[in-house]
Amino acid sequence: MIIKSMIVICFMSVMLIASVPVNDDKKIKHTLLKYNYGIIKMGRSGETEFFKSFVKEDVAMKLQVWFESWKFSNLTMLAEINDLRFSPITYNDTNATITTLENWTFSYVDLTTKKLAHNPVNILYKMYYTLQKQGDDWVIVAIKRLEEKQLTTPSSHTPSLELQEKQPDEDFGFSEPQKKIKTH
């Protein structure tokens, strides 16, 4: 009897641990990838409307204001993700939080001359994302930068203005083919 009870308790414990579908982990990471690769797309195209499908409206508005401020200065951003790592996801009810480590290279191009206006910088971010489940999807409702550190490593890339077609490893939900900035 005691052994049966222990087996039932173990089984129920495993079921509770497994109650958050692995599929939600994948959907959350997919949403974060769409967001981060969307920043690259925003710099190239100026488009910000697509964020509204997976980012809360006020977060999307902050992105648009940030992008427009560079554009007002006659600049646009070239960006590349060098590395993106996810921490384990924490769930409660219909919310989730996750911390990422993101290694980015940024440069800025003068919109009139189409030449680099600022030398590339390599920055490591520690970011904290809060997401809410809406139906079967996850939407980013808050983003907090926990840490930012400029890296001075020889692995910093120099983005080029020349675009080359990239075959995405995964569809990030964009309507047009993805392009990757060629690096040297």
C-alpha positions as a Python dict, from the first residue, in 0.01 Angstrom:
ca = {
    (1, 'M'): (0, 0, 0),
    (2, 'I'): (278, 242, 90),
    (3, 'I'): (466, 158, -229),
    (4, 'K'): (152, 218, -438),
    (5, 'S'): (100, 552, -265),
    (6, 'M'): (459, 652, -333),
    (7, 'I'): (425, 555, -698),
    (8, 'V'): (103, 760, -727),
    (9, 'I'): (270, 1059, -558),
    (10, 'C'): (573, 1032, -790),
    (11, 'F'): (346, 1002, -1093),
    (12, 'M'): (142, 1307, -987),
    (13, 'S'): (462, 1506, -925),
    (14, 'V'): (586, 1426, -1274),
    (15, 'M'): (248, 1525, -1418),
    (16, 'L'): (257, 1859, -1234),
    (17, 'I'): (606, 1932, -1361),
    (18, 'A'): (496, 1842, -1712),
    (19, 'S'): (177, 2052, -1690),
    (20, 'V'): (343, 2342, -1875),
    (21, 'P'): (357, 2217, -2231),
    (22, 'V'): (701, 2207, -2389),
    (23, 'N'): (528, 2364, -2684),
    (24, 'D'): (489, 2689, -2485),
    (25, 'D'): (866, 2704, -2433),
    (26, 'K'): (912, 2678, -2808),
    (27, 'K'): (644, 2940, -2877),
    (28, 'I'): (799, 3185, -2630),
    (29, 'K'): (1146, 3144, -2778),
    (30, 'H'): (998, 3182, -3126),
    (31, 'T'): (832, 3510, -3018),
    (32, 'L'): (1163, 3639, -2881),
    (33, 'L'): (1342, 3542, -3202),
    (34, 'K'): (1077, 3725, -3407),
    (35, 'Y'): (1125, 4031, -3187),
    (36, 'N'): (1504, 4034, -3209),
    (37, 'Y'): (1521, 3961, -3582),
    (38, 'G'): (1241, 4216, -3622),
    (39, 'I'): (1474, 4484, -3487),
    (40, 'I'): (1715, 4400, -3770),
    (41, 'K'): (1431, 4415, -4021),
    (42, 'M'): (1314, 4748, -3878),
    (43, 'G'): (1659, 4899, -3933),
    (44, 'R'): (1669, 4787, -4296),
    (45, 'S'): (1311, 4861, -4399),
    (46, 'G'): (1181, 5114, -4148),
    (47, 'E'): (876, 4894, -4101),
    (48, 'T'): (745, 4859, -3745),
    (49, 'E'): (385, 4753, -3802),
    (50, 'F'): (461, 4378, -3791),
    (51, 'F'): (564, 4405, -3423),
    (52, 'K'): (201, 4463, -3325),
    (53, 'S'): (116, 4096, -3383),
    (54, 'F'): (348, 3972, -3106),
    (55, 'V'): (438, 4279, -2898),
    (56, 'K'): (205, 4481, -2673),
    (57, 'E'): (112, 4816, -2830),
    (58, 'D'): (306, 5039, -2588),
    (59, 'V'): (621, 4828, -2635),
    (60, 'A'): (582, 4852, -3014),
    (61, 'M'): (536, 5230, -2982),
    (62, 'K'): (864, 5263, -2788),
    (63, 'L'): (1041, 5074, -3069),
    (64, 'Q'): (889, 5303, -3329),
    (65, 'V'): (990, 5618, -3137),
    (66, 'W'): (1345, 5483, -3094),
    (67, 'F'): (1372, 5405, -3466),
    (68, 'E'): (1216, 5737, -3572),
    (69, 'S'): (1463, 5931, -3354),
    (70, 'W'): (1753, 5780, -3551),
    (71, 'K'): (1573, 5846, -3877),
    (72, 'F'): (1513, 6209, -3772),
    (73, 'S'): (1893, 6233, -3737),
    (74, 'N'): (1916, 6100, -4095),
    (75, 'L'): (2050, 5762, -3980),
    (76, 'T'): (1937, 5405, -3991),
    (77, 'M'): (2064, 5110, -3797),
    (78, 'L'): (2246, 4806, -3927),
    (79, 'A'): (2243, 4527, -3672),
    (80, 'E'): (2348, 4168, -3644),
    (81, 'I'): (2287, 3913, -3370),
    (82, 'N'): (2609, 3731, -3294),
    (83, 'D'): (2471, 3514, -3014),
    (84, 'L'): (2138, 3478, -2833),
    (85, 'R'): (2096, 3257, -2527),
    (86, 'F'): (1782, 3183, -2328),
    (87, 'S'): (1755, 3115, -1956),
    (88, 'P'): (1488, 2872, -1833),
    (89, 'I'): (1138, 3016, -1859),
    (90, 'T'): (938, 3089, -1543),
    (91, 'Y'): (559, 3053, -1565),
    (92, 'N'): (266, 3168, -1351),
    (93, 'D'): (-93, 3147, -1473),
    (94, 'T'): (-94, 3306, -1820),
    (95, 'N'): (236, 3493, -1779),
    (96, 'A'): (595, 3395, -1842),
    (97, 'T'): (931, 3558, -1784),
    (98, 'I'): (1266, 3482, -1938),
    (99, 'T'): (1612, 3633, -1928),
    (100, 'T'): (1836, 3637, -2235),
    (101, 'L'): (2198, 3710, -2307),
    (102, 'E'): (2221, 3887, -2643),
    (103, 'N'): (2543, 3971, -2826),
    (104, 'W'): (2476, 4232, -3094),
    (105, 'T'): (2682, 4432, -3342),
    (106, 'F'): (2537, 4773, -3428),
    (107, 'S'): (2638, 5034, -3680),
    (108, 'Y'): (2457, 5330, -3830),
    (109, 'V'): (2433, 5442, -4191),
    (110, 'D'): (2376, 5796, -4316),
    (111, 'L'): (2053, 5780, -4519),
    (112, 'T'): (2169, 6039, -4774),
    (113, 'T'): (2521, 5911, -4846),
    (114, 'K'): (2452, 5540, -4776),
    (115, 'K'): (2789, 5523, -4596),
    (116, 'L'): (2868, 5415, -4243),
    (117, 'A'): (2821, 5709, -4009),
    (118, 'H'): (2934, 5531, -3690),
    (119, 'N'): (3185, 5253, -3649),
    (120, 'P'): (3038, 4917, -3548),
    (121, 'V'): (3006, 4840, -3178),
    (122, 'N'): (2966, 4500, -3023),
    (123, 'I'): (2733, 4505, -2721),
    (124, 'L'): (2632, 4232, -2478),
    (125, 'Y'): (2286, 4274, -2326),
    (126, 'K'): (2120, 4089, -2044),
    (127, 'M'): (1747, 4133, -2107),
    (128, 'Y'): (1437, 4042, -1907),
    (129, 'Y'): (1117, 3976, -2103),
    (130, 'T'): (765, 3940, -1967),
    (131, 'L'): (512, 3767, -2191),
    (132, 'Q'): (139, 3696, -2166),
    (133, 'K'): (-47, 3413, -2327),
    (134, 'Q'): (-319, 3525, -2565),
    (135, 'G'): (-503, 3225, -2702),
    (136, 'D'): (-232, 2986, -2818),
    (137, 'D'): (25, 3262, -2875),
    (138, 'W'): (259, 3457, -2649),
    (139, 'V'): (288, 3836, -2663),
    (140, 'I'): (576, 4042, -2521),
    (141, 'V'): (425, 4287, -2269),
    (142, 'A'): (741, 4427, -2107),
    (143, 'I'): (1114, 4440, -2175),
    (144, 'K'): (1377, 4544, -1927),
    (145, 'R'): (1747, 4586, -1994),
    (146, 'L'): (1925, 4439, -1691),
    (147, 'E'): (2279, 4492, -1812),
    (148, 'E'): (2461, 4642, -2110),
    (149, 'K'): (2831, 4601, -2176),
    (150, 'Q'): (3029, 4715, -2477),
    (151, 'L'): (3269, 4444, -2589),
    (152, 'T'): (3604, 4518, -2746),
    (153, 'T'): (3684, 4184, -2901),
    (154, 'P'): (3827, 4105, -3242),
    (155, 'S'): (3499, 3924, -3318),
    (156, 'S'): (3321, 4256, -3375),
    (157, 'H'): (3177, 4259, -3724),
    (158, 'T'): (3175, 4542, -3974),
    (159, 'P'): (2834, 4535, -4141),
    (160, 'S'): (2822, 4607, -4510),
    (161, 'L'): (2547, 4785, -4697),
    (162, 'E'): (2540, 4502, -4949),
    (163, 'L'): (2250, 4266, -4879),
    (164, 'Q'): (2254, 3899, -4958),
    (165, 'E'): (1968, 3656, -4954),
    (166, 'K'): (1955, 3435, -4648),
    (167, 'Q'): (1765, 3112, -4627),
    (168, 'P'): (1612, 3124, -4279),
    (169, 'D'): (1659, 2817, -4065),
    (170, 'E'): (1310, 2877, -3935),
    (171, 'D'): (1018, 3093, -4047),
    (172, 'F'): (1000, 3384, -3804),
    (173, 'G'): (662, 3496, -3935),
    (174, 'F'): (783, 3770, -4169),
    (175, 'S'): (601, 3822, -4494),
    (176, 'E'): (911, 3882, -4709),
    (177, 'P'): (1228, 3676, -4754),
    (178, 'Q'): (1488, 3749, -4489),
    (179, 'K'): (1810, 3921, -4587),
    (180, 'K'): (2126, 3912, -4390),
    (181, 'I'): (2379, 4191, -4379),
    (182, 'K'): (2704, 4065, -4527),
    (183, 'T'): (2996, 4093, -4289),
    (184, 'H'): (3370, 4096, -4343),
}
